[in-house]
Amino acid sequence: MDTSQIALTFPASSFVPVVLGFFGLGTGYLIYGPQELFGFPRRSQQVDRANGVWGIWMPGFCQLLVGIYLFVGLTWFQVFGGNKALYMAAVAFSAYGIHWFAMGWNRYQGSDARPNGYMSIPFIIISVLGATVFFRADAWPVGVLFTGLAAVYVAEFFASFKIGVTTTTDGQELSNPGEKALGLIHIVVGVWLMYLTVSTTLNIASGFHLPGG
């Protein structure tokens, strides 16, 4: 018997785990966004350490877990019905998750934020790529999400390099318009992620037919 030709076959699954990624990222955005937009709570070592922990575990770990799960399901076990758009989701969840580990750790440590501006450039590219894939796949709710993610990283570029910042005569920062824009976009996209969490869960678990992921 030639065992080299034996392959494990698993039944197709409708339980695509994208909801965990939506919820994790949305939670992170709704923690960071209000602080960036309204300045409350005011940035301090304690606040940065708390936000860093949340950044590592919610948008970081949740997304990376989903990305790995999708890659395994698409490649080793092929349980997701050959949905090629999920390949883009696997790439994105993995990349965004790993980058949130770095973002959260840097915030926890109080590190210089300027390198985030350079980071934002490739993440604008992957966000536009995701929007292209999902709009072409007629999955417009996820295409809208990736469009929002592209806007997040455009704002991140301006916020990180403090473009347009006004200061007092002694150099104290008064306002960072890029950070304010980033906070607003984080909130808007975070709310959309919560919608995708609810709609996709109801579609899978309760037979609803809402536009979702």
C-alpha positions as CSV (number, residue, x, y, z in Angstrom):
1,M,0.0,0.0,0.0
2,D,1.4,3.4,-1.1
3,T,0.9,5.6,2.0
4,S,2.3,8.7,0.1
5,Q,-1.1,9.1,-1.6
6,I,-3.2,9.0,1.6
7,A,-4.7,12.4,2.5
8,L,-7.0,13.4,5.3
9,T,-10.3,14.8,4.2
10,F,-12.4,17.0,6.4
11,P,-16.0,18.2,5.7
12,A,-16.4,21.8,4.7
13,S,-17.2,24.1,7.6
14,S,-19.4,27.2,7.7
15,F,-17.9,28.3,11.0
16,V,-15.3,30.7,9.6
17,P,-13.6,32.3,12.7
18,V,-13.4,35.9,11.3
19,V,-15.8,37.2,14.1
20,L,-13.0,36.9,16.7
21,G,-10.8,39.0,14.6
22,F,-13.5,41.6,14.0
23,F,-14.3,41.8,17.7
24,G,-10.6,42.0,18.8
25,L,-9.7,44.7,16.4
26,G,-12.9,46.6,17.1
27,T,-12.3,46.5,20.9
28,G,-8.8,47.9,20.4
29,Y,-10.1,50.7,18.2
30,L,-12.8,51.6,20.7
31,I,-10.2,51.8,23.5
32,Y,-7.6,53.8,21.5
33,G,-10.0,56.0,19.5
34,P,-11.7,58.0,22.3
35,Q,-8.4,58.6,24.1
36,E,-6.9,60.0,20.9
37,L,-9.9,62.1,19.9
38,F,-10.9,63.5,23.3
39,G,-7.7,63.2,25.2
40,F,-9.3,61.3,28.0
41,P,-7.8,59.7,29.9
42,R,-4.8,62.0,29.5
43,R,-1.7,60.2,28.2
44,S,0.6,59.1,31.1
45,Q,2.8,56.2,31.8
46,Q,0.0,54.3,33.5
47,V,-2.5,54.9,30.7
48,D,0.1,53.9,28.0
49,R,0.8,50.7,29.9
50,A,-2.9,49.8,30.2
51,N,-3.5,50.6,26.5
52,G,-0.4,48.6,25.5
53,V,-1.7,45.5,27.3
54,W,-5.1,45.8,25.6
55,G,-3.4,46.4,22.2
56,I,-1.3,43.2,22.5
57,W,-4.1,40.9,23.6
58,M,-7.3,42.1,21.8
59,P,-6.3,43.4,18.3
60,G,-3.0,41.6,18.5
61,F,-3.7,38.1,19.8
62,C,-7.3,37.8,18.5
63,Q,-6.3,38.7,14.9
64,L,-3.1,36.6,14.8
65,L,-5.1,33.6,16.1
66,V,-7.7,34.0,13.4
67,G,-5.1,34.5,10.7
68,I,-3.3,31.2,11.6
69,Y,-6.6,29.4,11.9
70,L,-7.6,30.6,8.4
71,F,-4.2,29.6,6.8
72,V,-4.4,26.1,8.4
73,G,-8.1,25.7,7.3
74,L,-7.3,26.9,3.7
75,T,-4.1,24.9,3.2
76,W,-3.8,21.8,5.3
77,F,-7.4,20.8,5.8
78,Q,-9.3,22.8,3.1
79,V,-12.4,23.1,5.2
80,F,-13.6,26.6,4.0
81,G,-14.9,25.6,0.6
82,G,-12.2,27.1,-1.5
83,N,-13.2,30.6,-0.8
84,K,-10.2,32.4,-2.2
85,A,-11.1,35.8,-0.6
86,L,-10.4,34.1,2.7
87,Y,-6.7,34.0,1.7
88,M,-6.7,37.8,1.8
89,A,-8.4,37.6,5.2
90,A,-5.7,35.2,6.5
91,V,-2.9,37.5,5.2
92,A,-4.5,40.6,6.7
93,F,-5.5,39.1,10.1
94,S,-2.0,37.7,10.5
95,A,-0.2,40.9,9.5
96,Y,-2.5,43.2,11.5
97,G,-2.2,40.9,14.5
98,I,1.6,40.8,14.5
99,H,1.8,44.6,14.0
100,W,-0.5,45.1,17.0
101,F,1.9,43.1,19.2
102,A,4.5,45.6,18.2
103,M,2.2,48.6,18.6
104,G,1.0,47.5,22.0
105,W,4.5,46.7,23.3
106,N,5.8,50.0,22.1
107,R,2.9,51.8,23.8
108,Y,3.5,49.8,27.0
109,Q,7.2,50.7,26.9
110,G,6.6,54.4,26.1
111,S,8.7,54.1,22.9
112,D,9.1,56.7,20.2
113,A,6.0,56.7,18.0
114,R,7.7,58.1,14.9
115,P,8.6,54.7,13.3
116,N,4.8,54.1,13.2
117,G,4.7,56.6,10.4
118,Y,6.9,54.4,8.2
119,M,5.0,51.3,9.3
120,S,1.8,52.9,8.1
121,I,3.0,53.0,4.4
122,P,3.0,49.2,3.8
123,F,-0.2,48.9,5.9
124,I,-1.9,51.4,3.6
125,I,-0.9,49.1,0.7
126,I,-2.3,45.9,2.4
127,S,-5.5,47.7,3.3
128,V,-6.0,48.9,-0.3
129,L,-5.2,45.4,-1.4
130,G,-7.9,44.0,0.9
131,A,-10.5,46.5,-0.2
132,T,-9.8,45.5,-3.9
133,V,-10.1,41.8,-3.2
134,F,-13.3,42.0,-1.2
135,F,-15.1,44.5,-3.4
136,R,-14.3,42.3,-6.4
137,A,-15.6,39.3,-4.4
138,D,-18.9,41.2,-3.8
139,A,-18.2,41.2,-0.1
140,W,-18.8,44.9,0.2
141,P,-19.1,45.1,4.1
142,V,-15.5,43.8,4.4
143,G,-14.5,46.0,1.5
144,V,-15.8,49.0,3.5
145,L,-13.8,47.7,6.5
146,F,-10.5,47.7,4.5
147,T,-11.3,51.1,3.1
148,G,-11.6,52.3,6.7
149,L,-8.4,50.6,7.6
150,A,-6.6,52.4,4.8
151,A,-7.9,55.7,6.3
152,V,-6.6,54.6,9.7
153,Y,-3.0,54.3,8.4
154,V,-3.1,57.5,6.4
155,A,-4.1,59.3,9.7
156,E,-1.4,57.2,11.5
157,F,1.2,58.7,9.1
158,F,0.3,62.2,10.0
159,A,-0.2,61.5,13.7
160,S,3.1,59.7,14.1
161,F,5.2,62.4,12.4
162,K,3.1,65.2,14.1
163,I,2.4,66.9,10.8
164,G,0.5,70.1,11.4
165,V,1.0,70.0,15.2
166,T,0.7,73.4,16.9
167,T,2.9,74.2,19.9
168,T,3.4,76.9,22.5
169,T,6.4,79.2,22.5
170,D,8.2,76.8,24.9
171,G,7.6,73.8,22.6
172,Q,4.7,72.3,24.5
173,E,2.3,70.5,22.1
174,L,-1.2,72.0,21.9
175,S,-2.9,70.0,19.2
176,N,-2.1,67.1,16.9
177,P,-4.7,67.1,14.1
178,G,-3.4,63.8,12.8
179,E,-4.0,62.2,16.1
180,K,-7.5,63.7,16.4
181,A,-8.3,62.3,12.9
182,L,-6.9,59.0,13.8
183,G,-9.0,58.9,16.9
184,L,-12.2,59.7,15.0
185,I,-11.4,57.1,12.3
186,H,-10.6,54.5,15.0
187,I,-14.1,55.1,16.5
188,V,-16.0,54.9,13.2
189,V,-14.2,51.8,12.1
190,G,-14.5,50.3,15.5
191,V,-18.3,50.7,15.4
192,W,-18.3,49.1,11.9
193,L,-16.3,46.2,13.3
194,M,-18.9,45.8,16.1
195,Y,-21.6,45.7,13.4
196,L,-19.6,43.0,11.5
197,T,-19.2,41.1,14.7
198,V,-23.0,41.1,15.4
199,S,-24.1,40.5,11.8
200,T,-21.7,37.7,11.0
201,T,-22.5,36.0,14.3
202,L,-26.2,36.2,13.8
203,N,-25.9,34.9,10.2
204,I,-23.8,31.9,11.3
205,A,-25.4,31.1,14.6
206,S,-29.1,32.1,14.1
207,G,-29.7,32.0,10.4
208,F,-30.0,35.7,9.8
209,H,-29.2,37.2,6.4
210,L,-27.6,40.5,7.3
211,P,-24.8,42.0,5.2
212,G,-21.6,40.9,7.1
213,G,-18.2,39.3,6.9
